[in-house]
Amino acid sequence: MGVLYINDADLKKLVKPLVNSKGLVGIDEKIAYVESWIRKEPKDTRIIGIWDMGGISKTILAQEIFNKLRSEYEGSYFFLNEREESRRVGIKSLKKEIFCELLGNVVKINTTNSLSDR
């Protein structure tokens, strides 16, 4: 019986990241397309918008991409229903929540100009 030794880089190629496409046909191609934009050089911070008519699984696509790539970053946070939450608790509270999640602890912001309402 032989022993197979495999390094971490090769293991990542073999193990498919957790993607739970909920049985959606064609979502793997959409994930690959958006992922190609995220990985595009130069690797500066970028914003990628996903828009289309309602009911075509934009949120699921965004969640799947987030789940697939989140381990590659020091911090990550997926915020669902931002519009409704900002109306409910206010944008400042949402910003504090995001900072706390990304930094892994409670963030206290004491200056009046530190978090704008925009």
Stockholm file with secondary structure:
# STOCKHOLM 1.0

chainA/1-118         MGVLYINDADLKKLVKPLVNSKGLVGIDEKIAYVESWIRKEPKDTRIIGIWDMGGISKTILAQEIFNKLRSEYEGSYFFLNEREESRRVGIKSLKKEIFCELLGNVVKINTTNSLSDR
#=GR chainA/1-118 SS CCCCCCCHHHHHHHSCCCCCCTTCTTHHHHHHHHHHHHTCSSCCCCCCCCCCSTTSCHHHHHHHHHHHHGGGSSCCCCCCCHHHHHHHHCHHHHHHHHHHHHHTSCCCCCSTTSSCCC
#=GC SS_cons         CCCCCCCHHHHHHHSCCCCCCTTCTTHHHHHHHHHHHHTCSSCCCCCCCCCCSTTSCHHHHHHHHHHHHGGGSSCCCCCCCHHHHHHHHCHHHHHHHHHHHHHTSCCCCCSTTSSCCC
//
